[in-house]
Amino acid sequence: MARGTLRIFLGSAPGVGKTYTMLREGHRLRDGGEDVVVAFARDRGRRDTRALLAGLELIPAARVPYRELHLEELDLDAVIRRGPATALVDEYAHTNSPGSRNAHRWQDVDELLDAGINVLSTLDVQNLASLSDVVSTITEDRPAETVPDEIARRAGQIQLVDISPELLRQRLADGKIVAADRIDAALAGYYRPGNLAALRELALLWLADRVDEGLASYRAGKGIETSWPARERVVVGLPGGPEGEILIRRGARILNRVNSGDLLAVHVRAADRVAAESPQVLESQRRLVQDLGGSYHVVAGDDPGTALLDFARSVNATQIVIGMPRRGSVSGLLTGLRGRRTGARVVRGAGAIDVHIVSRPAERTGPGVPRRRDLGRVRVTTGFVMAVCLPALLELLLAVIPERSLATTVLVQLTGSVAVALVGGLWPAMLAALWSSLLVNYFSTAPVGNLTISDAENALALLVFVGVSAAVATVVDLSARRSKEAALASAEAATLADLSRGAAGSEDTLVGLLEQALEVFQVRGAALLSRADDDGGRAGDGAGAAGHPGGGWQLIASAGDVPSLGDGAGGGPGRADIPGDNVEWIDAVTCLVLTGRVLPASDRRLLGAFGVHLMAQLERQQLQASRSEVLKLAEGNTMRTSILRAVSHDLRTPLAGIKLAVGALRQEGVRYTRDEEQELLATIEDCSDRLEVLVGNLLDMSRITSDSIKPLLRAVRWYEVIPGGLHGIAPGRVRVELPANMAEVEADEGMLERVIANIVENAVKYAPGSDIVITGSAGGLGAVSVNGLPAGELRIIDHGTGVPADRVVDMFRPFQRLDDATQATGVGLGLAVAKGFTEAMGGRLTAEATPGGGLTMVISLPLSAGAPFQAEPVQAPLQPQSAVVGRHHAPPILSSGTDAV
């Protein structure tokens, strides 16, 4: 059986008409003779949608029991038994009720497709998993249901359902999207014009990316290599030097002329050009490309021109930007010729792709970008010495041979030239070849004793000897240099690998990198400096920092022996007032300084790599600091929003009760009986108590979030704090069953009373009619531990409805209530405050399922380190029950047995 096809109607926001469009398409298919059924759809109270539903065959929804409710879900088995050609399934990202066959509706749709049924479904852009965090940032409302992007991309067709933000807001105002009492809040919240415009752009961009994927797949399947200019894509070829910034900005200006498109910067890494690359320059260019909204790529290839063209064709590029070096000196001749060959190859092979050639200065070899690696001063000097001495010594050795041929002499001297090339490289070998040829001519070529050559064959032999010596010297020199470059590159790679591992294992990554620089470069000190502005802050930063006034140097991090900083008054970046032997600029105001010895040019590239790593770590720390600030601001904003909601609802309710009771008592001309007056006064007292609890929890939560809690820990017995925690609880609701000889715990008595009070109040509120039992465990040392310390436990047990396992974590978050549909009052801070207080005292508050149903809250606190608690016959002395004061009850009687409260 062929698999069915999926068609998704994608909307930018709820209310744009996805379900309406899907149902209209269902009518069109039915009118065309196709068997169409509505597997699941909701009219959401909309008259037009209800009318479209009435005209199609509807398969009744399955009723899934959940607690005391019956929820409607897609009846998967009924649809498969019916076997229509097309099924209409609303809400593709819907999460099914517990007890359903599949967890998500998109999994139900997969089963329908496997059964050969075509499916039409609906999806909002906010429900795409990759965009949910972006949507939550825009709308301040995180989507509760998401579908993985790769699942949505499997759809055979995705159709965008879109209307303008103004028209959508008009539909909302007309009552076509939400109920009348929610219109104003929706217009001021989720459906703000800016939100809708941003969501609309997200939907268009996501769909455009999918269209690009489809186009790329089609071109690859058909083997099409020519460029299709469906969308402007500018590819910038980066040579690896500082001139790449000019090319990137030129590509960005070209792209700005069309107001849309993609900027792609690509660096071709050739094996023979790795030594000429500057990691620091390429890193700065990568950041520049990203700042301009483009993407950075690195590809490998022996031929830069061919590799660049292959990349451009693979991304369907429309324009290529490359640089052509100007020959400014004789030293730049070879570079200029190589660059011109690359440019010519790109122009010849570009085909329909436009090529922009930007004139740029010839690449120069600087301290940070070594063009070629020499063999070292010692080897070259030794080579020149050998070039002078070795041919003469070989000629002396040949003199002891009475009869020697010219061929023997040439081969021996050629061997000497090869030996010189192996040691000293090209130029010593060339000198050895010339000096050897003169010695051979003088001592071994007739006429002997002068430089005249009478035989033309001997002259040809000497010329061949010089040519072969030069060729062999060149090959040997190139091989030696490549071998040394490979060894240096391998050492650099190993150093960079150790660099990453060492920095990752250090608590302070900046210091860890600097300490590793001391070992790698064998220097005495390493420091990361930044030019400080006139206010003492880092130049270019908005915030001030402790530094040197007058634009001096600010020390960010250091390792080893670092000299004191000069003030550098009036100086700017790049002046010679930096205390160090080696300075590597990381950006315009930050530099890496090494002291102790001057590094050779061969180590400058590795020093640049260290600078790139340091800059990345510095940016990471800045991002972490910014993220912490943003999280604090977001948390504060959430707290303020929640407090406002609490004030608008939970705090207004008791205030309204107080105002009504006081207003009734102050009415003139109305006489109340004593019982009625007492009832009104009791109402005032009840509402005042509720206000006191709510305000107290808000203040406590504020203290917890601001880390201003300072518990006064001392040895506390559980039975001492339980009466205060049960103050105000109605008699008969709580049983206390503490075992004898419970050990003392380290706690703040007042905080622990609040923890117990909040937990018990929560149990009374959400487990009505259930027995609540407070018990504990004498346990003993080692029975329970908190943070590695022996602890004591107190358990508060109820037999209510309990809490689902997936809601336990949310239960301890601020402003969370188990079920907003219940009549429970409060702002949802009780358990959050209890958890915060328990953790402040070094303990732990957890929740467990009660056997047989219900919830058990477990308070674990470290045992007291003081004198051991002496066993007593009972945990608390018997006291007469105090009189009732108002509507509150005095602390109850506790004993080692079971007493009702």
ZISULFEN-V596763 format. One record per residue. RES is the residue in three letters. OMEGA is omega in whole degrees, -180 to 180 (999 if undefined). BURIAL is # if it has 9 or more other C-alpha atoms within 8 Angstrom, else .. Layout:
BEGIN
res;omega;burial
RES;OMEGA;BURIAL
RES;OMEGA;BURIAL
END
This chain:
BEGIN
res;omega;burial
MET;-180;.
ALA;179;.
ARG;179;#
GLY;179;#
THR;-179;#
LEU;176;#
ARG;-176;#
ILE;173;#
PHE;-174;#
LEU;179;#
GLY;179;#
SER;-179;#
ALA;175;#
PRO;177;.
GLY;-179;#
VAL;176;#
GLY;-180;#
LYS;-178;#
THR;179;#
TYR;180;#
THR;179;#
MET;-180;#
LEU;176;#
ARG;177;#
GLU;176;.
GLY;176;#
HIS;-179;#
ARG;179;.
LEU;180;#
ARG;179;#
ASP;178;.
GLY;176;.
GLY;-179;.
GLU;179;#
ASP;-174;#
VAL;174;#
VAL;173;#
VAL;-180;#
ALA;176;#
PHE;177;#
ALA;178;#
ARG;177;.
ASP;178;#
ARG;178;.
GLY;-177;.
ARG;-172;#
ARG;-178;.
ASP;179;.
THR;180;#
ARG;180;#
ALA;178;.
LEU;178;#
LEU;-178;#
ALA;-178;.
GLY;-179;.
LEU;176;#
GLU;-176;.
LEU;175;#
ILE;-177;#
PRO;-180;.
ALA;175;#
ALA;180;#
ARG;-176;.
VAL;179;#
PRO;176;#
TYR;-174;#
ARG;-178;.
GLU;-176;.
LEU;172;.
HIS;-176;.
LEU;-180;#
GLU;179;.
GLU;178;#
LEU;177;#
ASP;-173;#
LEU;-178;.
ASP;-180;.
ALA;-180;.
VAL;-179;#
ILE;177;#
ARG;180;.
ARG;175;.
GLY;179;.
PRO;175;#
ALA;-179;#
THR;176;#
ALA;178;#
LEU;-177;#
VAL;-179;#
ASP;172;#
GLU;-177;#
TYR;-177;#
ALA;-176;#
HIS;174;#
THR;-177;.
ASN;180;#
SER;175;#
PRO;-177;.
GLY;177;.
SER;-179;.
ARG;-180;.
ASN;-179;.
ALA;-175;#
HIS;-179;#
ARG;179;#
TRP;174;#
GLN;173;#
ASP;180;#
VAL;178;#
ASP;178;.
GLU;177;.
LEU;179;#
LEU;177;#
ASP;179;#
ALA;178;#
GLY;-178;#
ILE;173;#
ASN;-175;#
VAL;168;#
LEU;-178;#
SER;-177;#
THR;-178;#
LEU;173;#
ASP;-180;#
VAL;179;#
GLN;-178;#
ASN;174;#
LEU;-172;#
ALA;-177;#
SER;-177;.
LEU;-175;#
SER;-180;#
ASP;177;.
VAL;179;.
VAL;180;#
SER;177;#
THR;-178;#
ILE;-171;.
THR;-177;#
GLU;180;.
ASP;-176;.
ARG;179;#
PRO;-179;#
ALA;-176;.
GLU;179;.
THR;176;#
VAL;179;#
PRO;-178;#
ASP;-178;#
GLU;177;.
ILE;-180;.
ALA;-178;#
ARG;178;.
ARG;-177;.
ALA;178;#
GLY;179;.
GLN;173;.
ILE;-177;#
GLN;-180;.
LEU;174;#
VAL;-168;#
ASP;169;#
ILE;-177;.
SER;178;.
PRO;-179;#
GLU;180;.
LEU;179;.
LEU;178;#
ARG;177;#
GLN;177;.
ARG;178;#
LEU;180;#
ALA;179;#
ASP;178;.
GLY;-178;#
LYS;-177;#
ILE;-179;#
VAL;179;.
ALA;-174;.
ALA;-177;.
ASP;180;.
ARG;-175;.
ILE;-176;#
ASP;179;.
ALA;180;.
ALA;178;#
LEU;-179;#
ALA;-177;.
GLY;-173;.
TYR;-173;#
TYR;173;#
ARG;-177;#
PRO;179;#
GLY;178;.
ASN;-177;#
LEU;178;#
ALA;180;#
ALA;179;#
LEU;178;#
ARG;178;#
GLU;178;.
LEU;-180;#
ALA;-179;#
LEU;-180;.
LEU;180;.
TRP;179;.
LEU;178;#
ALA;177;.
ASP;179;.
ARG;177;#
VAL;177;.
ASP;178;.
GLU;179;.
GLY;179;.
LEU;179;.
ALA;178;#
SER;180;.
TYR;-179;.
ARG;179;#
ALA;-180;.
GLY;-179;.
LYS;180;.
GLY;-178;.
ILE;-179;.
GLU;179;.
THR;-177;.
SER;173;#
TRP;-175;.
PRO;179;.
ALA;-180;.
ARG;-177;.
GLU;175;#
ARG;-179;#
VAL;178;#
VAL;180;#
VAL;177;#
GLY;-178;#
LEU;-180;#
PRO;180;.
GLY;179;#
GLY;-178;#
PRO;180;.
GLU;179;#
GLY;179;#
GLU;178;#
ILE;-178;.
LEU;180;#
ILE;-179;#
ARG;176;.
ARG;177;#
GLY;178;#
ALA;179;#
ARG;177;.
ILE;-178;#
LEU;-179;#
ASN;-179;.
ARG;-178;.
VAL;174;.
ASN;178;.
SER;179;.
GLY;-176;#
ASP;175;#
LEU;-178;#
LEU;177;#
ALA;-177;#
VAL;175;#
HIS;179;#
VAL;-178;#
ARG;178;#
ALA;-175;#
ALA;-177;.
ASP;-179;.
ARG;-179;.
VAL;-178;.
ALA;-179;#
ALA;-179;#
GLU;174;#
SER;-180;#
PRO;-179;#
GLN;180;#
VAL;-180;#
LEU;178;#
GLU;179;#
SER;178;.
GLN;175;#
ARG;178;#
ARG;179;.
LEU;179;#
VAL;-180;#
GLN;177;#
ASP;179;.
LEU;177;.
GLY;180;.
GLY;-180;#
SER;-176;#
TYR;-177;#
HIS;175;.
VAL;177;.
VAL;180;#
ALA;179;.
GLY;179;#
ASP;180;#
ASP;-177;.
PRO;-178;#
GLY;-180;#
THR;180;#
ALA;179;#
LEU;179;#
LEU;178;#
ASP;179;.
PHE;-178;.
ALA;179;#
ARG;-177;#
SER;-179;.
VAL;179;.
ASN;-177;#
ALA;176;#
THR;-179;#
GLN;177;#
ILE;177;#
VAL;177;#
ILE;179;#
GLY;176;#
MET;-176;#
PRO;173;#
ARG;179;#
ARG;-179;#
GLY;-178;.
SER;179;.
VAL;180;.
SER;180;.
GLY;-178;#
LEU;-178;#
LEU;178;.
THR;-180;#
GLY;179;#
LEU;180;.
ARG;179;.
GLY;179;#
ARG;177;#
ARG;179;.
THR;179;#
GLY;179;#
ALA;179;.
ARG;179;#
VAL;-179;#
VAL;-179;#
ARG;-175;.
GLY;-175;.
ALA;-178;#
GLY;-177;.
ALA;-179;.
ILE;177;#
ASP;-180;#
VAL;176;#
HIS;179;.
ILE;-177;#
VAL;177;#
SER;-179;.
ARG;178;#
PRO;178;#
ALA;180;#
GLU;180;#
ARG;177;.
THR;180;.
GLY;-180;.
PRO;-179;.
GLY;-178;#
VAL;180;#
PRO;-177;#
ARG;177;.
ARG;-177;.
ARG;177;#
ASP;-177;.
LEU;180;#
GLY;-176;.
ARG;-177;.
VAL;-179;.
ARG;-179;#
VAL;179;#
THR;177;#
THR;179;#
GLY;178;#
PHE;177;#
VAL;179;.
MET;-180;#
ALA;180;#
VAL;-171;#
CYS;-172;.
LEU;178;#
PRO;180;#
ALA;179;#
LEU;179;.
LEU;179;#
GLU;176;#
LEU;178;.
LEU;180;.
LEU;-178;#
ALA;-179;.
VAL;178;.
ILE;-173;.
PRO;-179;.
GLU;180;.
ARG;179;.
SER;178;.
LEU;-179;.
ALA;179;.
THR;-180;.
THR;-179;#
VAL;-179;#
LEU;180;.
VAL;180;#
GLN;177;#
LEU;176;#
THR;178;.
GLY;178;#
SER;177;#
VAL;179;#
ALA;178;.
VAL;179;#
ALA;180;#
LEU;-177;#
VAL;-170;#
GLY;178;#
GLY;-168;#
LEU;-171;#
TRP;173;.
PRO;179;#
ALA;177;#
MET;177;#
LEU;179;#
ALA;-180;#
ALA;180;#
LEU;-180;#
TRP;178;#
SER;-179;#
SER;177;#
LEU;180;#
LEU;179;#
VAL;-180;#
ASN;-174;#
TYR;-172;#
PHE;-171;#
SER;-177;#
THR;180;#
ALA;-4;#
PRO;-178;.
VAL;176;#
GLY;173;.
ASN;-174;.
LEU;179;.
THR;179;.
ILE;-179;#
SER;-176;.
ASP;-180;.
ALA;179;.
GLU;177;.
ASN;178;#
ALA;178;#
LEU;180;.
ALA;179;.
LEU;178;#
LEU;177;.
VAL;179;.
PHE;179;#
VAL;-180;#
GLY;180;.
VAL;179;.
SER;179;#
ALA;-179;#
ALA;179;.
VAL;179;#
ALA;180;#
THR;-179;#
VAL;-179;.
VAL;179;#
ASP;180;#
LEU;179;.
SER;180;.
ALA;180;#
ARG;179;#
ARG;178;.
SER;180;.
LYS;177;#
GLU;179;#
ALA;178;.
ALA;179;.
LEU;179;.
ALA;177;.
SER;178;.
ALA;178;.
GLU;-180;#
ALA;178;.
ALA;179;.
THR;180;#
LEU;176;#
ALA;176;.
ASP;179;.
LEU;-179;#
SER;-180;.
ARG;-179;.
GLY;180;#
ALA;-180;#
ALA;-179;.
GLY;-179;.
SER;178;#
GLU;176;.
ASP;-174;.
THR;178;#
LEU;179;#
VAL;179;#
GLY;178;#
LEU;-180;#
LEU;177;#
GLU;178;#
GLN;176;#
ALA;177;#
LEU;-178;#
GLU;-175;.
VAL;-175;.
PHE;178;.
GLN;178;.
VAL;-177;#
ARG;-175;#
GLY;178;#
ALA;-178;#
ALA;173;#
LEU;-174;#
LEU;176;#
SER;178;#
ARG;180;#
ALA;179;#
ASP;-177;#
ASP;180;.
ASP;-180;.
GLY;180;#
GLY;179;#
ARG;-178;#
ALA;-179;#
GLY;179;.
ASP;178;.
GLY;-176;.
ALA;177;.
GLY;178;#
ALA;-180;.
ALA;-179;.
GLY;-178;#
HIS;-178;#
PRO;177;#
GLY;177;#
GLY;179;#
GLY;-177;#
TRP;177;#
GLN;180;#
LEU;179;#
ILE;179;.
ALA;-178;#
SER;176;#
ALA;179;#
GLY;-176;#
ASP;-179;.
VAL;180;#
PRO;180;.
SER;-177;.
LEU;171;.
GLY;-178;#
ASP;178;#
GLY;-175;#
ALA;179;.
GLY;-179;.
GLY;176;#
GLY;179;.
PRO;179;.
GLY;177;.
ARG;-176;.
ALA;180;.
ASP;180;.
ILE;-177;#
PRO;179;#
GLY;180;#
ASP;-179;#
ASN;-178;#
VAL;177;#
GLU;-179;#
TRP;179;#
ILE;171;#
ASP;-173;.
ALA;-175;.
VAL;-175;#
THR;-179;#
CYS;174;#
LEU;-175;#
VAL;175;#
LEU;-180;#
THR;176;#
GLY;177;#
ARG;178;.
VAL;-177;.
LEU;174;.
PRO;-178;.
ALA;-178;#
SER;-179;.
ASP;-175;.
ARG;-180;#
ARG;178;#
LEU;176;.
LEU;176;#
GLY;177;#
ALA;175;#
PHE;179;#
GLY;178;#
VAL;178;#
HIS;179;#
LEU;179;#
MET;178;#
ALA;179;.
GLN;178;#
LEU;177;#
GLU;179;.
ARG;178;.
GLN;178;.
GLN;178;.
LEU;178;.
GLN;177;.
ALA;178;.
SER;180;.
ARG;179;.
SER;179;.
GLU;180;.
VAL;179;.
LEU;178;.
LYS;178;.
LEU;179;.
ALA;179;.
GLU;177;.
GLY;178;.
ASN;177;.
THR;179;.
MET;-179;.
ARG;179;.
THR;-179;.
SER;178;#
ILE;178;#
LEU;177;.
ARG;179;#
ALA;180;#
VAL;-177;#
SER;-176;.
HIS;-171;.
ASP;180;#
LEU;180;#
ARG;-178;#
THR;177;.
PRO;177;#
LEU;178;#
ALA;178;.
GLY;179;#
ILE;-178;#
LYS;180;.
LEU;-179;.
ALA;179;#
VAL;179;#
GLY;178;.
ALA;-180;.
LEU;-177;.
ARG;180;.
GLN;177;.
GLU;179;.
GLY;179;.
VAL;-179;.
ARG;-180;.
TYR;174;.
THR;-179;.
ARG;180;.
ASP;179;.
GLU;177;.
GLU;179;#
GLN;179;.
GLU;177;.
LEU;178;#
LEU;177;#
ALA;176;#
THR;178;#
ILE;-178;#
GLU;178;.
ASP;-179;#
CYS;178;#
SER;178;#
ASP;178;.
ARG;177;#
LEU;-180;#
GLU;179;.
VAL;-178;.
LEU;180;#
VAL;178;.
GLY;178;.
ASN;177;#
LEU;179;#
LEU;179;.
ASP;179;#
MET;176;#
SER;178;.
ARG;-179;#
ILE;-178;#
THR;179;.
SER;178;.
ASP;-179;.
SER;-180;.
ILE;178;.
LYS;-178;.
PRO;175;#
LEU;-173;.
LEU;174;#
ARG;178;#
ALA;-176;#
VAL;173;#
ARG;-177;#
TRP;-173;#
TYR;179;#
GLU;-174;.
VAL;-177;#
ILE;179;#
PRO;178;#
GLY;179;#
GLY;180;#
LEU;-179;#
HIS;179;#
GLY;179;.
ILE;-178;#
ALA;179;.
PRO;176;.
GLY;-178;.
ARG;-172;#
VAL;172;#
ARG;179;#
VAL;-178;#
GLU;-179;#
LEU;175;#
PRO;179;#
ALA;172;#
ASN;174;#
MET;-175;#
ALA;177;#
GLU;178;#
VAL;176;#
GLU;-176;#
ALA;169;#
ASP;-172;#
GLU;-179;#
GLY;179;.
MET;-178;#
LEU;175;#
GLU;179;#
ARG;179;#
VAL;-180;#
ILE;-179;#
ALA;-178;#
ASN;-180;#
ILE;-180;#
VAL;179;#
GLU;178;#
ASN;179;#
ALA;179;#
VAL;-176;#
LYS;-173;.
TYR;175;#
ALA;-178;#
PRO;180;.
GLY;-178;.
SER;173;#
ASP;177;#
ILE;-175;#
VAL;175;#
ILE;-179;#
THR;-179;#
GLY;-178;#
SER;176;#
ALA;171;#
GLY;-173;.
GLY;-177;.
LEU;178;.
GLY;-179;.
ALA;179;.
VAL;179;#
SER;175;#
VAL;-179;#
ASN;178;.
GLY;-180;.
LEU;176;.
PRO;-173;#
ALA;172;#
GLY;-175;#
GLU;168;#
LEU;-177;#
ARG;177;#
ILE;-168;#
ILE;171;#
ASP;-180;#
HIS;178;#
GLY;-178;#
THR;-180;#
GLY;-179;#
VAL;177;#
PRO;-177;.
ALA;-178;.
ASP;179;.
ARG;-175;.
VAL;-180;#
VAL;180;.
ASP;-176;.
MET;-177;#
PHE;179;#
ARG;180;#
PRO;175;#
PHE;176;.
GLN;175;#
ARG;-173;.
LEU;-177;.
ASP;-179;.
ASP;-180;.
ALA;180;.
THR;179;.
GLN;-179;.
ALA;179;.
THR;180;.
GLY;-177;.
VAL;178;#
GLY;-179;#
LEU;-172;#
GLY;-178;#
LEU;177;#
ALA;178;#
VAL;180;#
ALA;180;#
LYS;180;#
GLY;179;#
PHE;-179;#
THR;180;#
GLU;177;#
ALA;178;#
MET;179;#
GLY;-178;#
GLY;-177;#
ARG;176;#
LEU;-179;#
THR;179;.
ALA;178;#
GLU;176;.
ALA;177;#
THR;176;#
PRO;-177;.
GLY;179;.
GLY;179;#
GLY;-175;#
LEU;176;#
THR;176;#
MET;-175;#
VAL;176;#
ILE;180;#
SER;-180;#
LEU;179;#
PRO;176;#
LEU;180;#
SER;179;#
ALA;-179;.
GLY;-180;.
ALA;-180;.
PRO;-179;.
PHE;-180;.
GLN;-179;.
ALA;179;.
GLU;179;.
PRO;179;.
VAL;-179;.
GLN;-177;#
ALA;178;#
PRO;178;.
LEU;180;.
GLN;173;.
PRO;-179;.
GLN;-178;.
SER;-180;.
ALA;178;.
VAL;177;.
VAL;-175;.
GLY;179;.
ARG;178;.
HIS;-178;#
HIS;180;#
ALA;-180;#
PRO;-176;#
PRO;177;#
ILE;178;#
LEU;175;#
SER;180;#
SER;176;#
GLY;-179;.
THR;179;#
ASP;177;#
ALA;177;#
VAL;999;#
END
